[in-house]
């Protein structure tokens, strides 16, 4: 097996595991299908925007929850709602699910519950970031070796 | 003032007796996409471009109105070059919601003919009904997929294309004689019962049932 085939195999296996482990869902596959010669970096671009969004929103949630005078749960919820939306749009399933749990604690105005959820969301975000960066690296290696990314329709 | 292709369509159809199949200067459907989420704007923009649409993406209802020239606080900037054929907007936005934007568009005598599609992550029947009642053309539950966008764009251009195929090409006289059986094809179930929207670059006889 030549190097390109090896890398492609690795890419496919890794992709499959991301789906199997719930890191990404069908929506992520949809986005990959939207990538073509006209927009060759589409997925990387959207994912980068998503990561920036994540960080900003996580920071917002953290500061809102830190308010000792009284937590504005509406504000926290608004940020969680936004994160839930964007994670759903890119197919970041585990992050999205963590947001769903988070919203119920916001509704219940449960600060401890919210803090635990924030930890969970942060954790899922960094796991996903790691995974996707690995995936993108594999793609770059395939292209550098002169191959094409498998699964592109 | 060629601000809105749909309005031009109605006015000219009233003036002209029968069909006038003159294409406007632009073949592409121009969509105004409204969403406060940068990630979602990027995705919807790509989905629309892949469906061969021209896209203008803005981050708020306010900016959408400004683009259309409807914002009361800002003078219309005379930007009437790019007519909008479709507005697709998120429902939940800070400031002006998609529903409020929908109302403002439908209240405008100039822009009310522009079809408005609402997107929302929440699949709430009451919300969907309220939007459709206010005149929304369709309602998409997020995350938006290519099939959602294709369905909407296809529907917008469907009626004319079907008519064209049936009659074997563009022929003014034949179209007039065949009547408007084209309009009797049933739209996808989520669409409101208002008349089909012809693509703005073709002039057709208006659906009198509207």
Interface residues (C-beta under 8 A of the other chain):
Chain A: X27 X30 X31 X33 X34 X38 X39 X42 X45 X46 X49 X50 X53 X81 X82 X84 X85 X86 X88 X89 X90 X91
Chain B: X37 X38 X39 X40 X42 X43 X46 X47 X49 X50 X92 X121 X142 X143 X144 X145 X146
